[in-house]
């Protein structure tokens, strides 16, 4: 305590600063450290004084602009002083932050070489805990000052340094919550009236520019808008789990990929585009942000690197939609149709990558390998980022080795397959029923599940009205039979797991209905239909010629799988049972006009689907045609003229219904 009272902080700080400044121009600053060690006073007080003196020296050398070599000397002195416990362990990092805050970006890039060289020093026990947060904050401040498009190399060096400094399991550098960079907005022209592009317009080039430009894809505003609209989906993939956004994305993606497919790139064209090496700069410059001018899209589609950027974005986007992410909303689930589209589109994207020169096959395989590794990274994050270091199990030197117990199978093999005693007469009998356990498991005697015919034969006979069975005596009213019947139906009947809108009924009533269904499906007992020579003959439905009536096929363009064939139709049903043809759908779409939205509401389309139809096309007829096509393809029951005629009648278009479906009133 006496030493502390004699110590004057301001005097010590001034003396240390003068000593450091005296060594500054000619000698190494580290030679001043013995002077500090021999100074009288408490160790902690001397550390604080030297810390502040070093910061004063930094201010002086920056003000006098001594150059990067002097900055390096000051930083190295602080590192050596902290190593010898003369100053605080955090002082070198504070000085680094001060230096980077006061010098230019060019000087920062030079001084950062020292930071990279000292990685092993920063990771040592003396500096890591005290300086890791300082270094992280310093690097983030540098990244904010740098341009992502102009200083890409320096930004990459900073990121690589952080990856070397922190361990792989360090969670501070991970995006654990799977958040997206929503600030990365791609700006482009969204006003059609201001666009210079028209349908089938091409770029104009001067003589000598892009001889192959005439063979490029015609660029219009529709393709331009859909191409750059994809960047919003790549920026925020979760919006594709919404129905309307998904349909918009599918439409945009299909058109862009079709444009890529229609214009193939080859190595000969790529080689002609290369400039003469004598005119090329020593270092190539790459820009991280897209240029979205309408004039450049034709050139961008013809650039192999640009095409690869977009196709790889597709693959990353599609991988996320199917990836099991821990923090993803439980409602973010794709339908079966969406999964089929993703699989088909992924194959198409890989094919386009393979066709894109140069070395398309190698590039596609590399991307596929990288994305496969990304799945392992995602699984590691979902598991809570466990450490990659395996801890050795603690071994007890005094642990006695246990005697290995012989298995029962080893005893059986030693006995030569003879009867082996299990300690209990009943267990011995059961064990020795079959010497081979595998054969015993395959035995048909172990199949205890009866067939539907054998189990329900009595219940079917009791359900027959001619049997005049008392309701109370039927099997469907017995609890044991009910329990067994439900288990058997769940295992072997397709009628058990069916969707119904009827409320729940009692078990006897439910089983009675199931027995009736099974009775209709089972062949009649003890009856066989045979020909005169004793062979079985297949029962066939009466043909139109045999029935005496002619059946017309008004739906030649509709696949046969969509027709509604039933007994009423074969017996001469009305034309309401016939499905709608594509020609009839086109006639209805042309006659609807502005009333297509009313019909969409009548056909139970939601507002978001109607908005999608409205935004997808400019022509009213095309909007109506798109809506009717979706209704025809997604209708649960076969779409018939009677259904559409009723809907047209509800919105007051009976004349259009009579014009398109003259026979839909049931009169043939």
N, C-alpha and C positions, 0 to 999 in steps of 0.2 A: 504494500500500500504506500510506503514511503517513496518508492521509486515512481509511483503513479503521480504523487503530488509534485514531484520535481519535474515531471515531463510536461513540456509545453507543446501542444499539438500544432499550433500555427508556426512556431519556430522550427519544429522538426520537419514539417511539410515544406517550409521555405528552404531549409538547408538541403533536404533531399532533392528538391527541384533544381537548386543551383548545382549540386553535385552531378545530377544527371545531365543537365544542360552543358556542364563543362566537358563531359565526355562525348557530347553529341557530335561535334563536327569531325573529330579525328579518330577517336578510339571507340571500341565496342562499349555499349551501355552496360553490359554485364559486369564490367570491371568495377562498377560503382556499388555492386552488391556487398562486398566486404565492408565498405564504409557504413552501410546501413546496419549490418550485423554488429559492428563495434559501437554503434550509437547507444548511449545510455537510455534506459527506459524500459517499460513493460513491453513484452513481445506483441500482444494484441494491439497496443497503442501504436507501436512502430509500424505494424502491418497497415493500420488505417491511414497513417501519415504517408507511407510509401504508395498506397493505392491512389490517394488523391494527387500525389506528386506525379505519378505516371500519367494520370489523366490531364494534368496541367501541361506536361511535356507534349502529349498528343495535340493539344490545342495549339501549342507554340509551333510545332513542326508543320502542322497543316496550314497555319496562318502564314508562315514564312515559305511554304511550298518547297520543302527540301527534297521532295520526290519519293517514289515508292520504296527505294532502298532504305531510307531512314524510317519509313513506316514499318518496314519489316524488322529493323533493329529494335524499335520500341516494343513490338509485339513479342519478339524472341526474348527480350529482356524480361518482360512480364511473365512469360512462360517459365524461364529459368528461375526467377524469383519465387514463383509459386511452387516450383518443384523443390526448392530449398527451404520452403516454408517461411519466406521472408515477407511475402504479401499474401493476400487472400487468393483462394483457388479460383474465384470468379473474376478476378481482375483481368486476366487475358481476354476473356469474352466481353467484358465491358469495354475494354479498349478497342477490340475488334468492331463492336457496334458503333462506337464513337467515330472510328476511322471511316467505316463504310457510310455513315450518315453525312460526312463532311467532304468526301472526295467525289470526283466525276465517275460516270459509269465505266469509262475506259480504264481508269485507275483501279476501280473495283474489280474488274476482270483480271488485272494483274495481281492484285493483293489476294484474290481468291485462290490463286495457285498455292500460296502459302497455307491457306486453310485446307486445301485438298491434301497437301503433303503431310500435314500434321494429324491425319485421321487416327493413326495409331496412338498419338499423344492424347487426343480428345477422348479416346475410348479407354484410357488407363483409369485405374481406380482413383487417382488424384483428381482428375478433371471431369469424369463423365457425369457423376451425379450433380456436380456444381454447375456444369456448363451446358448440358444438353438442351435445357429450355432456352438459354441465351442463343445458342446456335440455331435452334429451330425458329425463334423469333427473328433473328438476323436474316436468315434465308428467306423467310416469308416477306420481310420488308424489301429485300432485294427483288424478289419476284414481282412485287407490286410496282416497283419502279421500272422494270424491264418491259419491253414490248414483246408480246407473244409472237408477233409476225416478223419483227426485225431482229430480235435478240434470241432466236430459237436455240442457238448453240449454247449460249451462256445459261439460259433457263434449263437446258438439259443437263449441263454440268452441275447445277445446284441440286437438281432432283437426284442425280446419281450420287452426289456427295451425301445427301440425306439417307439414301438407301444403304450406303456403306456405313454410315455412322450408327444408325439405329438397327437393332436386331430385327429379323424378319417377323417375329411375333409381336413387335411393338404396335399396340393398338391405336396410338395417337395418329399414325399415318394411314389408317384404314378408314374406308367409308363403310362403317359397320351398319348404319341405318339404310344403306342403299339409296341415298338421296341423289337426285339428278341436278346437273348444272343448268337450272332454268334461266340463268342470265345469258346463256349462249343463244341469242336470238339471231336468226338469219333474215336480214331485211331484203325484200325484193318488191317489184312493182305488183301491187294487188288491185290496181284500177285498170280494167280492160279498156276504158275510153282513152287512157293516156298511153296505151301500148302502141309501139310502132310495128308490131308484128301482126300479120294477117294470115289467114289460113293458106297453107302451101307457099308462103313467102320464103325466100332464101336470102342468105347474106350476100351482099355485094362486095367483091374483092377487086383490088387493083391488079393491073397486069403484073404477072410474076409472083403473085401471092396465092398459095394453096391451089395448085393446079387441080387437085382432086376434090375441090369444094363442091363441084357440080354433082358429085355422087353422094353427097351427104344427105342426112335425113331432113325432110322439109320441117322447118320450125315454125309453129304458130304460137299464139299466146296461150292456148289451152295446154299445150305440152310444157311451155315455160312455167305456167302457174302450178301445174301438177308436179313438175320436177322439183321446184324449190319448196313446195308445200310439204314434201317428204321430210325435210330437215326438222320441222316442228314435231313430227312423230318420232324421229330419231332422238330428239332432245328430251322427249317425255313419252316413253313407250306405254305407260300405264293407261293413257287415254284410249288405246286400242281395245281395251276390255269393254268399252262402251260400244253399243251396237252401231250407232250412226257413225262414230269416228272410225270404227273398223271398216265399214263399207266404203267410206271415203278413202281410207288408206289403201284398200285392195284395188279400188279403181285407179288411183294414182300410180301405185306400184306396177300394175299390169301394163299401163300405157308406157311407163318409163322403160321397163324391161323389154317391151316390144320394140321400142325405139332403139335400144341397144342391140337387140337381135337383128333388126333390119339393116343395120350398118355395121359390117364386120371390119375390124382393123387387121392389117397385116404388116409384116416386118418391112416390106419394100417401101410402103408409104411412110412408116416410122423413120426409116433410114434417110428418106428424102427430106424429111422435116428437120433433121439434125443440122445444126449450123457448122460452119467450118471451124475447126479447132483453133485456128489462129485468131478468130474473132470472139471466142468464148472467154469469159473471165476465169481467173484461176480458181475462185471459189464460187460455187453455185448458190443462189439464194432461193429459199423455199418459204412460201407464205402459208401460214396456218389457217387463215380465214378465207372463205370462198368469195369470189367476185361474182355478183349476181346480175350483171348488166345483160340486157336482152341481146346485145350485139355479140356477146361472147359465148352464148350457149352452143351455137353450132361448132365453134372451135373446141369447146370443152368436151362435147360428145365425141369429137374425133381424137381426143388426147387419151392415150392409154393409161397414164398415171391417174388422171382425173376419174376415168371410168372405174379404175380399181378402188379408189377412195370410196365411191358411192356403193359399189358392190360389197365391199367389206363392211360398210355401215349396215347394209341389209342383213348380212350374216350375224353381226353382233346384236342387232335389233331382234331378229328371229330367235336367237339363242336365249335372250332374256325372257321372251314371252313364255317359253316352255321351261325355264330354269326354276328349280325349287328354291326361292329366296326366302330367308327366314322372316324378314320384316315385310314381306309382300302381303297385301290384304287378302283375307280368305276368300273374298268374292272375285278375285282376279283369276278366273278359270276359263280356259278356252273350250269351245264346243268341239264336237267331232269334226264338223265341216271346216272349222278354222284350222284345226290341226292338219287336216288333209291338204288345205291350201298352203300352209306353211311348209309342209314336207315337199310338195310339188315345186313351190317357188324356190326353196333352198337348192334343190337339184338343178333348177334352171340357172340360178345365180352361179353355182359352181361350174356349170357348163360354160357360162359366159366368161368366167375368170380363166378357164383353161384356153378359151379361144382368143384371149386378149394378149397380144405380144408385148414385150418379149418374154420368153420362158413361162408361158401361161400355165403349163402343167406343173412346173416346180412351184410357182407362186401359189397355185390353188392348194397343193398338198401342204405347203408351209402354213397357210392360213388355217386349214383344217386341223393341223397339229396344234397350233397356238390356241384355237378355240377349245380343243379337247383338254388342253392343260388348264384353260380358264375354268372348266367345270370342276376340276380338282380344287382350284383356289376357292370357288364358291362353296363347295362342300366344307372346306376348312373354316370359312367364315361362319357358316351355319352352325358348326360345332362349337362356336365360341372361341375360335383362334387358339387352340391348344399349342403348347410349346413343342417345337420340333426336337428338342433335346430329350433323349430318353434317360430317365433316371435308373441307375443300376439298382437292382433289388438288394436290400440289405441281407447279407448272409450271416447266419449265426455260426461261429466257429465251433461252439459246444453243442450244436444241434446233432442229435444222434440220428443216424440213417435208419429209416423205418424198413422193416422187413416187408418185401413185396408179397402181397397175398395172392394166392393162386386163384384164377377165375374158375367158374363152374364149367366153362367150355373146355378148359385145360384138363380138369378132372375127367370129363367125359371122354376126351381123346385118349387119356392115359388108360382108361378102363377098357378101351377097345370097342366102344359102342354097347357095352353091357348095361344092365339096369343100374342106375345110380340112385342111391338113397338120399332123400331130401330132408330126412329127420321127421317126416310125418307121412303116414301111409297114404293119405289122399293126395298130398303134394307129389309123392313118389309116383303114384299112378298117373296123375296128370302130366308130369314131366316126361314119362316114358311112353306116352301114347304114340308119339311119333319121334324117332330119334333125330330126324332132320328137321330143324326148326323152320327153315325156309319152305320146305315142302308142306309143313303143317300150316303155315300162313296162307299158302296158295290153295288149300283144300276147298272144294266146293261146299263142304259142310259148314264153312264159316260164313257163307252168304245167307244172311237171315232176312234180307229185305224181300218181301213178296212182290209179285207183279200186281198192277192195278186190276187186271181181269180176275185173278184169283182172290184178291182181298174183297172186292166190291161185288162179287157175283151174287151173294145172298142179298145184299142191299138193293141191287138192281131188280132182282126178282120181287122183293117186297115193295118196290116203288111202282110196279106195274099195277094199274087200276083193276085189272082182271083178277089179280090175286086177292083183292078185298082184305088186305092185311090191316089189323087194328093199329092205329097210330101209336099207341102207347107201347106196343110190342115190337116196333121196328128197331133195327140196329142203330139208326141214326140218333136215337134218343138215349142210347147207353153211353155213359161217360168214358168207359174204357175204349169203346169203339171210336168215339169222337177223337180222343187223344191220339190213337194210332192212325186214324184216317188223316188227320191234319199233318202229322209227320210224314206219312207216305205221299200225300199230295204235294207237299213242299219239295220232296226229293224227285218225284217222277211225273208230275202232271204240269203241263204248260198253262193250265187254267188257274193255278194257284196264285201266281204273281201277275195279276192283271189289274189295270187301272179301271176304276168304276166310280161313277158319281152317286151311286146309291148309298144311303146311310147303312150303318152296321145292322146286321140282323142276327137273330139267335142262331146258335150252332146247328140245331136240327134243321132249320129252314135252309141254312147255307149248304149243309151236306146234302140235303134233298136236291137242291139245284145242281150241285156238282155231280151227283149220281145220275141225274137226268142227262147232263152233258156227256158223261162217260158212256152212258147206254147208247147214245146216238153214234158215238165213234167206234164202238166195238162191233165186230161182225155178229150177225145173229147166230146163236148156238145151233149146232147140228143141222146147218143148212148149207148146201153147196150148189152152185149153179153150174151145170155141166152140159156139154153138147151131146149130140146123139152118139158120138164115138167115145164119150167119157172124159174129154178134156175140158178144163175150165175155160170159160169165155169171159172176156173183159166187158164190163158194162160201159157203154158209150152214150154220150148225150146225143139226142136226135139232131141230125144235120139239117140245115135250112131246106135242102131239097126234100128230105123225108117229111119235114113238118109242113110242107106245102106253102111256105111263105119265103119271100126274098128279103134278105137282110142287106142293107146298103152300108158301105163303108165311107162315111163322110169325113173321117179323120185320117186320111192317108199319110199326112206328115207327122202324126203323133206316134211315138213308139208303141208297139203292141202291148208293152208292160203296163201302159197307163189306161188301157181299156177296162171297162167295168163289165165283165162277163158274169152273169148269174142266170138262174133258172127262168126268171121273169123275162129277161132279154131274149133268151133262146126260144121262148114261147111267143115272141112277137111283141115285146114291150114297146113303149113310146120312145120318141127321139130324145126325150129328156134324159134317158139313160146313156145316150151317146156322149163321149167327151167332146170338148170344144177343139176345133182345128185351129192352126195358126192363122189361116186366112180369116176366120171369123174373129179372132182376137184383133187382127190388124184392122178389120172393118169397124169394130167397136171403138178402137183407139182413134181412128180418123173421124168418127162421128161424135165423139164426146166433146171435143173442144175444151172450153174453160170449165166444164162440169166434171172433169176427171177427178178433182179433189173430193167432190160429193160422193162419187162412186167409190173412191178409196176409203172414205169414212164408212160407207155402207158395207164394204167388204172387210170391215174390222181392222183396218190399218191404223197404227198409232201415229201420233203427231210427228215423232222423230223420223219415222219411215217416210211419211208424206214430204217432210222437209228434205229428206235425202233425194227422193225422186225429183223434187222441184229444183234442187241445186245441181243435179248431175247433168241435166240437159237443158238447152235453151229452147228447143222446139216443143210446143205443147203436145203434139202427136207422139213424139218420142217419150215424153214424160208419162203419158197415158199408157203407151205400149210397154214401157218398163214396169209400171205398176201392175198391169194385167199379166205380164209374163211371170212376175214374182208370185202373184196370187195363184196362177195356174200351177207353177212348180211346187209351191209350198202348201197347197190345199190338202187337208188331211184326207178328205174323200175326193174321188175323181171329180174334176171340175166339169160340170154339165151345162148345156144351154139353159136348162130350167133354173139353175142357181143364178146365173148371170142375168137372165131375163127378169127374175124376181127383183134383183138389186136395181136394174135399170128402171123397172116400174116404180120402185120406191122413190127414186129421185126425179120422176116425171118424164122419163125418156122412153115411153112405151112405143112410140113410133120407130125409134132406132132399134128396139128389141124385135118388133115385127119385121123390120127390114132385114136384119141380119139372121134372125131365127124364125123364118116363116112357119116352120113345122114344130116349134117348141111348145105349142099349146096342147100337145098330146094327140093331134089328129094327123095320121099318116096318109 
